Amino acid sequence: MVPGYFGFLANIVTQNYPASSFITRRTLGWEPARPGLLADLDNGHYFSAD
């Protein structure tokens, strides 16, 4: 299905490309000030207590 759907882009979209914020942090002088995703989700306020 992938080659038929993505055509010539199938090879690109099926690869695993790691991502990093290093260039953004270095270029803009940005440093995250809030908790990471998993720590934020563990905080629990996104989910009901049902």
C-alpha positions in Angstrom: 0.0 0.0 0.0 2.8 2.5 0.8 4.4 2.7 -2.6 1.0 3.0 -4.3 -0.1 5.8 -1.9 3.1 7.8 -1.7 4.5 7.0 -5.1 8.1 8.1 -5.5 8.1 9.5 -1.9 7.5 6.0 -0.4 11.2 5.4 0.4 11.4 8.7 2.2 8.2 8.4 4.3 9.0 4.9 5.4 12.5 5.8 6.9 13.3 6.5 10.5 14.8 10.0 10.8 15.7 11.0 14.3 14.8 14.6 15.2 16.5 17.0 17.5 16.0 20.5 18.8 19.7 21.1 18.9 19.8 23.5 15.9 16.8 25.5 17.1 18.2 25.7 20.6 21.6 26.8 19.4 20.4 29.3 16.7 17.7 31.0 18.9 19.3 30.5 22.3 16.1 28.7 23.3 16.0 26.4 26.3 12.8 24.6 27.3 11.4 25.9 30.6 8.5 23.5 31.1 8.3 19.7 31.8 8.8 17.3 29.0 5.8 15.5 27.4 5.9 12.4 29.5 6.4 14.3 32.8 3.5 16.6 31.8 1.2 13.7 31.0 2.1 12.0 34.3 0.9 15.1 36.0 -2.6 13.8 35.3 -4.7 17.0 34.7 -5.4 16.0 31.0 -7.4 13.0 32.0 -10.6 12.7 34.0 -10.5 10.8 37.3 -13.4 8.5 36.3 
